Amino acid sequence: MAEFNTETETLAEAVRTNLFAPAQEMSTLGRKGLPMLKGGEGIYVIDSEGRRLIDGPAGMWCTQIGYGRREIADALADQSMHLSYNSPWYTSNSPAAKLAARIAEMTPGDLTRIFFTTGGSTAVDTALRFTEFYNNILGRPQKKKIVVRMDGYHGSTSLTAACSGRTGNWPNFDVAQDRINFLSSPNVRLAGNRTEAEFLDDLVAEFETLIEEKGADTIAAFLAEPLLASGGVIIPPTGYHARFKAVCEANDIIYISDEVVTGFGRCGEWFASEKVFGVVPDIITFAKGVTSGYVPLGGLAISEKLLDRVSGENAKGGSFTNGYTYSGHPVSCAAALANIEVIERDGILAHVNEVSGHFAAALKALEDLPGVADIRSKGLVGCVECMVDPGRSEVTDADKALGLRIDEICFSLGLIVRPIGNMCVLSPPLIITRQEIDSMCEILREGILRAGEEKGAAQRSAA
Ligand SMILES: Cc1ncc(COP(=O)(O)O)c(C=O)c1O
């Protein structure tokens, strides 16, 4: 390795030379590094130059209770000294047992059976593999198709990536699979002249038509995020999930609610499916906020009614041979228990409900800035969609360049914004105060104004 003057330079060189990061732009591999973070405290991260930045996206929608929590560090250390690992194939451990019981109290309906995985992708992958197993045991090998939506995102395993409705993820990967069927994005912006109710009717009709065309006996599952997070915080029309669940029930289709982002307080509840979006699904997947990002963990909660059909006398000798070396990892589960304790002790769910109106209002106040095309939020997750010409519906490369420039300016002013094309997404740690929400939105305002001026963005009303 070459000699460098400072540790920072040496590390930056190692990033360029040896790290292969998610979503790596291959043309810049080895040439362009990534900003290095060296610390975190509350809602802030600290970069290698010692600058404090507000963590606008909560890492990757996950640092619910914020950085530097001694309680979590202690739980990790204690559990590591007691039992650092056990094989989930033939033993269990106390943190996994306690966590399963605790999560079973949080889930709606009879979703009381918890399977642990290593993160969100493996949680969704397991849910989908369960539907495959389920239908094979039930003697319906043809009932395997999965229905998903455009703009949805469900992970990065082969199967979950094939379920991604974010077209930017498709090029150069063999994601096209016959068994995956896409429905329209439930983005109300696409309703055109239709009312929200008419738009919803059309979305439901599209699902029913697909079932009719393919045959209910070929469709295993409907997989949906309560709100489409990575797709740009798309909040479906009111009543969407309940209507889709009714269609699923009528056709014996398993409804999987992917709560990898919305779980663990993002919308002010442990899980958002029932309490925020009015649906009791058959399976809920979770990850991220379950440990506030301190260590990896994911999982799914499955309905007992579903399990009854393929277990006990109905098992037909089947074993669910899906699992991970780190399923129910004792150290991760201990971190999750400590995280849940902090969320409860500090009243963080109530806090989210208290400040989410303020968050929504602070975002809404950006509405009239040049380049702002749409603003959406729910709980503590929001998106300001920007376009050079906010009157257009198609997103162009110029719009993406505008988004990127906003992110760069915000970074230089002390705020990380999740870079998703032309969409400025904020989903801060759940402990954020009103004052900090104001600071975050002030920086975003400045970023939108400056980038808009540079790129010649127009006012929405002028479009
Ligand atoms: C809704 C949703 N599901 C699944 C995943 C995949 O989770 P992971 O990156 O932990 O594998 C993500 C990641 O952002 C997500 O947003």
The ligand as an ORCA input file, in Angstrom:
! r2SCAN-3c Opt
* xyz 0 1
  C     -39.131     -2.329      2.254
  C     -37.799     -2.978      2.250
  N     -37.741     -4.322      2.260
  C     -36.569     -4.982      2.274
  C     -35.375     -4.285      2.283
  C     -34.073     -5.028      2.299
  O     -33.503     -4.926      3.556
  P     -31.939     -5.238      3.771
  O     -31.198     -4.167      3.034
  O     -31.786     -5.168      5.268
  O     -31.656     -6.585      3.258
  C     -35.389     -2.885      2.286
  C     -34.134     -2.124      2.307
  O     -34.092     -0.915      2.248
  C     -36.635     -2.215      2.251
  O     -36.699     -0.883      2.204
*
